[in-house]
Amino acid sequence: MAEVATFAMSDQLLVVIDPVARMMDGESVRIAKDVLSAGAATKVCLPEDPDEFARALARRGSRRPVVVGDDRTLTRTVTLLHRQRELAECVLSVVPVGGALSLARSLGVPTGAVAAARAVLEGVERRLDLLVDDSDGVVLGTLRIPPVREPLAPDGADGEGAGAGPAGGPGAGAGAGRPWLRTCQSLVRTLVPARPASAGSGSGPSRLRVEVDGSTLVDLDQPVEAVSVTPGVAGVAAVEVRPVSVGAEATPLRAEGRTVTVSGAHFRYGADTAVSGPLRRRTWTVGEGGLRLVLPGGER
């Protein structure tokens, strides 16, 4: 992770506030707006649906984008910028507000409104590795096979990549054309506890081939309990495979590499805020320094 630059108080900001964040914690949103407005020239956007969200980002011009929302908002934004091939040029800031904040926390973003807003104004740009798959999906945190639990997909998500649904076009979900209904549906999904993944739904793989940089770490003849892939540092991912235990607990198999391919029986994987699959093969490649994120100064 490289520390690149600090930011001047004279920077112009585009603050895009997720509607679910406004409904769930309006006070934190207000506090973040006040801190940001006091420290920089700020334009605030209040999109009501995914199309408005995408248009606000696309029209940011020279303003530095700041998204206010939970982990779903973060993955939605990164996925949108990636698919528009603008992620590499965009220095992104996040003020976490909402129910699911574990991803933002794991990346080093403060989860308090005041601390996060101050980091936007006074922090440094850091380049973080991410994973890009062969269907143009993006993973920021650890992906797991099978999913530890099935988080509810964001409104309109199709399950094929983190944040794919909210960044998509119109007509996604039953609330298409009715922004207020989509907002309420998203809020309900956020508040309702996620259901555990069940092996009967095909989310519990038993035999998979895992290849790291072309070398086989585990093959189809060895049943596995779990696989995890985590973006690391210096352009490599950390891969861990837990074989099925017979008696004593089996020793995990570990490797590092730039490309990871999983194939075999139909499997699902959980990454960031979404569950994808079932599918028979997927390849992830490390995007070194692919996420330019503003974080507090000093060591993480």
LINVEN-V249044 format. One record per backbone hydrogen bond with DSSP energy under -0.5 kcal/mol. NH is the residue of the N-H (numbers start at 0). CO is the residue of the C=O. E is the energy in kcal/mol with one decimal. If there is no record, write none. Layout:
nh;co;e
NH;CO;E
NH;CO;E
This chain:
nh;co;e
1;126;-0.9
3;1;-0.6
3;124;-3.4
4;124;-0.6
6;122;-0.9
10;7;-1.7
12;40;-3.0
13;63;-2.3
14;12;-0.6
14;42;-3.0
15;13;-0.7
15;65;-2.9
16;14;-0.6
16;44;-2.3
17;15;-0.6
17;67;-2.8
21;17;-1.7
22;18;-1.8
23;19;-2.7
24;20;-2.4
28;24;-1.8
29;25;-2.4
30;26;-2.4
31;27;-2.5
32;28;-2.4
33;29;-2.4
34;30;-2.4
35;31;-2.5
36;32;-2.7
37;33;-1.8
38;34;-0.9
38;35;-0.7
39;35;-1.4
40;10;-0.9
41;39;-0.6
42;12;-2.5
44;14;-3.3
52;48;-2.1
53;49;-2.5
54;50;-2.5
55;51;-2.3
56;52;-1.8
57;53;-2.4
58;54;-1.8
59;56;-1.5
62;59;-2.1
63;11;-3.0
64;62;-0.5
65;13;-3.1
66;92;-2.5
67;15;-2.6
68;66;-0.6
68;94;-1.5
70;99;-2.9
73;69;-1.9
74;70;-2.7
75;71;-2.4
76;72;-2.2
77;73;-2.5
78;74;-2.5
79;75;-2.3
80;76;-2.6
81;77;-2.6
82;78;-2.6
83;79;-1.3
84;81;-1.7
85;80;-3.2
86;80;-0.9
88;85;-0.6
89;85;-0.7
89;86;-0.9
90;88;-0.5
91;89;-0.7
91;291;-3.0
92;64;-1.5
94;66;-2.6
95;93;-0.6
95;109;-0.6
96;68;-1.5
100;98;-0.7
104;100;-2.3
105;101;-2.3
106;102;-1.4
107;103;-0.5
107;104;-1.3
108;103;-2.3
115;111;-2.8
116;112;-2.2
117;113;-2.5
118;114;-2.0
119;115;-1.7
120;116;-1.5
121;117;-2.9
122;118;-2.3
123;294;-2.9
124;4;-3.0
125;292;-2.8
126;1;-1.9
127;125;-0.6
127;290;-3.0
129;286;-1.3
130;138;-2.6
131;284;-2.6
132;136;-2.3
133;282;-1.3
135;132;-1.8
138;130;-2.6
142;228;-2.6
143;269;-2.5
144;226;-2.8
145;202;-0.6
149;194;-1.5
150;148;-1.0
156;153;-2.7
161;137;-0.5
163;160;-1.9
166;162;-1.2
167;164;-2.1
171;168;-0.5
172;170;-0.7
175;172;-1.4
177;174;-2.6
180;177;-0.9
181;177;-2.0
182;178;-2.5
183;179;-1.9
184;180;-2.6
185;181;-2.7
186;182;-2.2
187;183;-2.5
188;184;-2.3
189;185;-1.9
190;186;-2.0
191;187;-2.3
194;149;-0.6
200;197;-1.4
201;198;-1.8
202;197;-1.2
203;198;-0.6
204;202;-0.8
208;262;-3.3
209;207;-0.6
209;217;-2.5
210;208;-0.5
210;260;-2.9
211;214;-3.0
212;210;-0.5
212;258;-3.0
214;211;-2.0
216;209;-3.3
216;214;-0.5
217;209;-1.2
221;218;-1.8
222;220;-0.5
223;205;-1.9
224;241;-3.5
225;241;-1.3
226;144;-2.7
227;239;-2.5
228;142;-2.1
229;237;-2.4
231;235;-2.0
235;232;-0.9
236;256;-3.3
237;229;-2.8
238;236;-0.5
238;254;-3.1
239;227;-2.4
240;252;-2.9
241;225;-3.0
242;240;-0.7
243;222;-2.3
245;247;-0.7
247;245;-0.9
252;240;-3.2
254;238;-2.0
256;236;-1.7
259;283;-2.7
260;210;-2.5
261;281;-2.6
262;208;-2.1
263;279;-1.6
264;206;-1.6
266;278;-2.3
268;275;-1.9
269;143;-2.5
270;273;-2.5
271;141;-0.6
272;270;-0.6
273;270;-2.2
275;268;-2.7
276;158;-0.6
278;266;-1.6
281;261;-2.1
283;259;-3.1
284;131;-2.6
285;257;-2.6
286;129;-3.4
287;285;-0.9
289;286;-2.0
290;127;-2.4
291;89;-0.5
291;289;-0.5
292;125;-2.6
292;290;-0.9
293;91;-2.4
294;123;-2.7
294;292;-0.6
295;107;-0.5
